[in-house]
Amino acid sequence: MLNTSIKSTYNSALLLGLLLLSGCQTSSLKQLDYEKNYDYSTIDTWQWDAAKPINFKPDSADIINDIDRQRVADIVTEQFTLQGLKQLTQNAQVSIKAWIIYGDNTQVITQYLPDMRIGMQAYPNLNNSQIVEQKQEKITLQIDILDTKTQQLIWRASSQGISQSAMTNPDKRKQFFNKHITRILHAFPPKPADY
């Protein structure tokens, strides 16, 4: 009976730890805000912002990547085309600015080490733990939509994810950007029930 209880506790602790770790690596829509009084149903054309269409933060040479800039441009264009919006070079109804924002994400994780005793199952020993500090690169993708006549922001959304070591692979990088931009633009335009 005691072994079953210990095994159940160990399995629960292990499952909780795995859920916490997997949660740290997932991404979600970080921010969504929009002008409620704007008539989004009239939008059928868009253009890139004339001054700075795709921006990097921080604005430094080791961050700026023209390949990623082109990936973002291609994915945004594809998503708007799927929504039936026509891209123009000027005089469109809305203009788009995109941001690729890099930052560090530090997590402190307490790991409970198993206690192995002769003839017994391994179980977490609360007295035997280690603290691990894990630094990961966080990437936030943000898209701003402005009314071209007024130059006022009418819609903004962002999605954030943790850069994995696989980001050294061009296909993985494209998948990362595609996943987040698709998630962001899935929320545009706001549904009439939302405003």
N, C-alpha and C positions, 0 to 999 in steps of 0.2 A: 504494500500500500504506500509506504514512504517513497519507494523508488518511483512509483507512478506519479506521485505528487511532485517530486523533484524533477522528473522528466517533463511533466506538463509545465512547470515553472520555467525550466530551461528553454523549452520550445516556444513558450510565450515571449520570453525575453529576446530570443533569437529572431522571432517573427517581427517584434516591435522594432528591433535594431535594423532589420532589413527594410521595413517600411519607411523608417526615418531616413535611411541612406538613399532609398530610391526616390523619396519625396524631394530630397535635396537636388536631385539631378533632373527633375521634371521642370517644365516651364509652363507659364500661364499668361493670360492677358493681364499685364501689370496695371495698365491705366486705360480708361476710356472716358472721354469727355466730349461734349458737343453742344452747339448752340441749338436750343430747343425750338426757337422760333424760325429757324431757317427752313425753307421748302426744298428738301433734298430730292423730291420727286421730279424736279425740273432739270436736274443735272444730267447732261448727256455728253459733255465734252470736258476734257482735262488737259493740262499741260504741266511740264516740270517747271518749278520755280526758276525764273530767269537768272537770278543772282547766284544762289547756291542750292542746287537741287538735292544733292546727296552729300551729307556732312558727316564728319568723324569727330568724336570727342574721346579723349583729348585730341586737339588738332596738332598732332606731331608727326614727323616723318616716319617714325617706326610704327605708327598705327595706320596711317593712310594707305589704302590698298586699292588701286584702280581695278583690280580683278573683282574684288568684293563690290566695289561701286557698280560695276557692270552687271554683276549677279543681281543686285538689288533692283537696278533699273529694269532688267529683263523680267524679273518676277512680278514687280509692280505693274508693268505694262501688260503682262499676261493676265494678271488677276482683273485689271480694269477692263480688258478686252472681253474676258469671260462674263463680266457684268453688263456688257453692251455699251460701255463708254468709249467714245472715240477720242484718240489722242490728237491734239493739235500742237503746233509749235508756238502759236500766240492766239490771243483773243478767245481762249477757252473759258468756261464758266468757273472752273476751280483750278488752282495750281497746287502742286504737291512738293513738299519738302520731306526728305527722309533723313534719319539720323542713325548712325551706328555708334553706339556708346559703349566703350570698354571700361571695366572697373574690376576691382578685386573683391572677392567674396571669401571671407575667412570664417570657418566653422570650427567650433570646439566640440569635439566628440569624446564622451567618456566611454571607454570600452571595458566591460567587465570580463576578466579572463576566467576560463573554466577552472574549476578545482577538481583535479583528478585524484581520487583515492582508490586504493586497491580494493577491487571487488564492488565498486560503486560506479554509477553512471556519472558522466561529466555534468556539472551544473554551474551556473554563474555564481562566483564568490564575490559578494558585495565588498569584502575587505581587500580584494585583490583586483585593482583596477588601474588603468592608465588613461591619461588624458592626451588626446591627439589633436593638434591644431592643423587644419587642412586649408590651404590656400588654393582657390580656383579662380580662373578668369571668368567674369560675368559679362555677358554681352546683352545689351538692351537695344532692340530695334524699335524706332519710333517713327510714326508717319503723321505729318501735319497736313491738313487740307485747308486751304485758304480761299476765300471768295476773291477772284481776281480783280473785280472792280473796286472793292473796298480794302483789299489786302488784310482783311480781318480773319483770324483763325476761326473756322466753323466746326472743325472736327479734329480730334487727336486721339491716337491709341498707341500703346506700346506693348511689347511682349519681351520677356526676358528669359534667358537660358544660360546654363553653365557651359562654357567651352570645354569640350572633352579633348583628350590627346588625339582623337581621330580627326580633329580639325586640321591636321597636317595633310589630309587627303582632300583634293579638290571636290570629289563627288560628295564627301561628307559635309564639306563646307556649303555646297549648293543645297543639300538636303536641309541643313540647319537653317539657312536663310529662307528657303522655300516654306518650311514648316511655320516659322514665326510670321513671315509676311502674309501668308495665307490666313493664318489665325487672326491677324490684325484686320485685314481687309474683309474678312467674313463678317465683321461687325459694321461695315459700311455698305450702304447708307443705313442710318438708324431706322428701325422699323417704326411705322406710324404709331404702333401701340406703345413704343418706348418713350415717345415724347408728346 
